[in-house]
Amino acid sequence: MKTILIVAALASAPALASAEDVDVMASRFGNTTIAHTESGHEVHMYYKPDHTFTGKVVDVGFDLKGTWAVNGTDLCLTYDPAPPTVTNPQCQPIAPHKVGDSWTAGGRTITIVAGVQ
């Protein structure tokens, strides 16, 4: 009986990030990933180790939420609901970065800043 209860508890627990996911995503947990898009929008994203995210398109006041997954060398976001013109999942190449890093990817300038902003 104990075994059944333990299995049931583990099955109902939120998924935790794998070691590979943590390596590439660790700097994003508890911090803000800011993207400046080609169209001029500023997007703030907040990633959690349980594979969920929230965010906002600052200049238009649009809230974002969904789940994330690392698929090989891509970070794939599944929005709930998907913003206009976005197809789920949306995948972009990902590499490890630390707080304070800035880089360009997919036409966006991205920066990781300390804390939730």
C-alpha contacts under 8 A as a table, 3 or more apart, distances in Angstrom:
res1	aa1	res2	aa2	distance
1	M	4	I	5.24
1	M	5	L	6.43
2	K	5	L	5.15
2	K	6	I	6.18
3	T	6	I	5.14
3	T	7	V	6.13
4	I	7	V	5.18
4	I	8	A	6.07
5	L	8	A	5.07
5	L	9	A	6.08
6	I	9	A	5.08
6	I	10	L	6.17
7	V	10	L	5.16
7	V	11	A	6.07
8	A	11	A	5.10
8	A	12	S	6.25
9	A	12	S	5.29
9	A	13	A	6.24
10	L	13	A	5.16
14	P	50	D	6.20
15	A	50	D	5.61
15	A	51	H	7.03
16	L	49	P	6.18
16	L	50	D	4.93
16	L	51	H	7.00
17	A	20	E	7.93
17	A	21	D	5.64
17	A	22	V	5.98
17	A	49	P	5.56
17	A	50	D	6.17
17	A	51	H	6.56
18	S	21	D	5.16
18	S	22	V	6.21
19	A	22	V	5.13
19	A	23	D	6.26
20	E	23	D	5.18
20	E	24	V	6.62
21	D	24	V	5.50
21	D	25	M	5.82
21	D	26	A	7.81
21	D	69	A	7.76
21	D	70	V	6.00
22	V	25	M	5.01
22	V	26	A	4.91
22	V	49	P	7.51
23	D	26	A	5.66
23	D	96	P	6.92
24	V	27	S	7.66
24	V	94	I	7.47
24	V	95	A	6.02
24	V	96	P	4.33
24	V	97	H	7.30
25	M	28	R	5.46
25	M	29	F	6.96
25	M	96	P	6.75
26	A	29	F	5.61
27	S	30	G	7.87
27	S	31	N	7.11
27	S	96	P	7.92
27	S	97	H	6.71
27	S	98	K	5.37
27	S	99	V	6.15
27	S	112	I	7.78
28	R	31	N	5.22
28	R	32	T	6.54
28	R	33	T	6.58
28	R	46	Y	7.17
28	R	47	Y	6.03
28	R	48	K	7.91
28	R	99	V	7.78
28	R	112	I	6.96
29	F	46	Y	7.14
29	F	47	Y	5.44
29	F	48	K	5.41
29	F	49	P	6.66
30	G	46	Y	7.21
30	G	47	Y	7.34
30	G	48	K	7.33
30	G	114	A	7.76
30	G	115	G	5.84
30	G	116	V	6.59
31	N	46	Y	6.63
31	N	47	Y	7.87
31	N	99	V	7.82
31	N	112	I	6.94
31	N	113	V	6.06
31	N	114	A	4.97
31	N	115	G	4.21
31	N	116	V	5.26
31	N	117	Q	7.88
32	T	44	H	6.25
32	T	45	M	5.78
32	T	46	Y	5.48
32	T	47	Y	8.00
32	T	112	I	5.72
32	T	113	V	5.35
32	T	114	A	6.47
32	T	115	G	6.10
32	T	116	V	5.30
32	T	117	Q	6.15
33	T	44	H	5.73
33	T	45	M	5.07
33	T	46	Y	6.58
33	T	110	I	6.88
33	T	111	T	5.77
33	T	112	I	4.49
33	T	113	V	6.45
34	I	42	E	6.93
34	I	43	V	5.62
34	I	44	H	4.63
34	I	45	M	6.38
34	I	110	I	5.56
34	I	111	T	5.21
34	I	112	I	6.22
34	I	113	V	7.49
35	A	42	E	5.78
35	A	43	V	5.11
35	A	44	H	6.58
35	A	108	R	6.08
35	A	109	T	5.57
35	A	110	I	4.40
35	A	111	T	6.56
36	H	40	G	6.34
36	H	41	H	5.74
36	H	42	E	4.71
36	H	43	V	6.46
36	H	108	R	5.48
36	H	109	T	5.18
36	H	110	I	6.48
37	T	40	G	5.26
37	T	41	H	5.29
37	T	42	E	6.55
37	T	43	V	7.82
37	T	107	G	6.63
37	T	108	R	4.66
37	T	109	T	6.77
38	E	41	H	7.48
38	E	107	G	5.86
38	E	108	R	6.08
41	H	57	V	6.73
41	H	58	V	7.38
41	H	59	D	6.31
42	E	57	V	5.83
42	E	58	V	5.61
42	E	59	D	6.35
43	V	55	G	7.09
43	V	56	K	5.69
43	V	57	V	4.43
43	V	58	V	5.88
44	H	55	G	5.33
44	H	56	K	5.42
44	H	57	V	6.54
44	H	58	V	7.04
44	H	117	Q	7.62
45	M	53	F	7.01
45	M	54	T	6.02
45	M	55	G	4.23
45	M	56	K	6.73
46	Y	53	F	5.48
46	Y	54	T	5.31
46	Y	55	G	5.75
46	Y	116	V	7.43
47	Y	51	H	7.30
47	Y	52	T	6.23
47	Y	53	F	4.48
47	Y	54	T	6.78
48	K	51	H	5.85
48	K	52	T	5.52
48	K	53	F	5.98
49	P	52	T	7.26
51	H	67	T	5.47
51	H	68	W	5.12
51	H	69	A	6.48
52	T	65	K	7.51
52	T	66	G	5.73
52	T	67	T	4.16
52	T	68	W	5.81
53	F	64	L	7.97
53	F	65	K	5.52
53	F	66	G	5.51
53	F	67	T	5.74
53	F	68	W	6.78
54	T	63	D	7.53
54	T	64	L	5.35
54	T	65	K	4.17
54	T	66	G	6.61
55	G	63	D	5.86
55	G	64	L	4.65
55	G	65	K	6.18
56	K	61	G	6.58
56	K	62	F	5.47
56	K	63	D	4.34
56	K	64	L	5.38
57	V	60	V	5.83
57	V	61	G	5.65
57	V	62	F	5.04
57	V	63	D	6.45
57	V	64	L	7.66
58	V	61	G	5.23
58	V	62	F	7.02
64	L	79	Y	7.03
64	L	80	D	7.51
64	L	81	P	7.89
64	L	83	P	7.74
65	K	79	Y	5.77
65	K	80	D	5.73
65	K	81	P	7.50
66	G	77	L	7.03
66	G	78	T	5.53
66	G	79	Y	4.36
66	G	80	D	4.92
66	G	81	P	7.64
67	T	77	L	5.89
67	T	78	T	5.31
67	T	79	Y	6.66
68	W	75	L	6.91
68	W	76	C	5.61
68	W	77	L	4.56
68	W	78	T	6.29
69	A	75	L	5.88
69	A	76	C	5.27
69	A	77	L	6.67
70	V	73	T	6.97
70	V	74	D	5.71
70	V	75	L	4.62
70	V	76	C	6.14
71	N	74	D	5.15
71	N	75	L	6.22
71	N	76	C	6.80
73	T	93	P	5.65
73	T	94	I	5.74
73	T	95	A	7.26
74	D	91	C	5.89
74	D	92	Q	5.19
74	D	93	P	4.17
74	D	94	I	5.18
75	L	91	C	5.43
75	L	92	Q	5.47
75	L	93	P	6.10
75	L	94	I	5.65
76	C	89	P	5.89
76	C	90	Q	5.37
76	C	91	C	4.03
76	C	92	Q	6.53
77	L	88	N	7.19
77	L	89	P	5.37
77	L	90	Q	5.15
77	L	91	C	6.28
78	T	82	A	7.46
78	T	88	N	5.22
78	T	89	P	4.54
78	T	90	Q	6.46
79	Y	82	A	4.60
79	Y	83	P	7.35
79	Y	88	N	6.53
79	Y	89	P	7.27
82	A	86	V	5.92
82	A	87	T	6.86
82	A	88	N	6.72
83	P	86	V	5.51
86	V	90	Q	7.18
87	T	90	Q	6.17
92	Q	105	A	7.96
92	Q	106	G	7.17
93	P	105	A	7.68
97	H	101	D	6.19
97	H	112	I	7.89
98	K	101	D	5.66
98	K	112	I	6.97
99	V	111	T	7.88
99	V	112	I	4.97
99	V	113	V	5.44
99	V	114	A	6.08
100	G	111	T	6.65
100	G	112	I	5.54
100	G	113	V	5.61
100	G	114	A	7.53
101	D	111	T	5.70
101	D	112	I	5.95
102	S	109	T	7.02
102	S	110	I	5.45
102	S	111	T	4.28
102	S	112	I	6.87
103	W	109	T	5.78
103	W	110	I	5.41
103	W	111	T	6.69
104	T	107	G	6.58
104	T	108	R	5.49
104	T	109	T	4.45
104	T	110	I	6.02
105	A	108	R	5.33
105	A	109	T	6.58
105	A	110	I	7.39
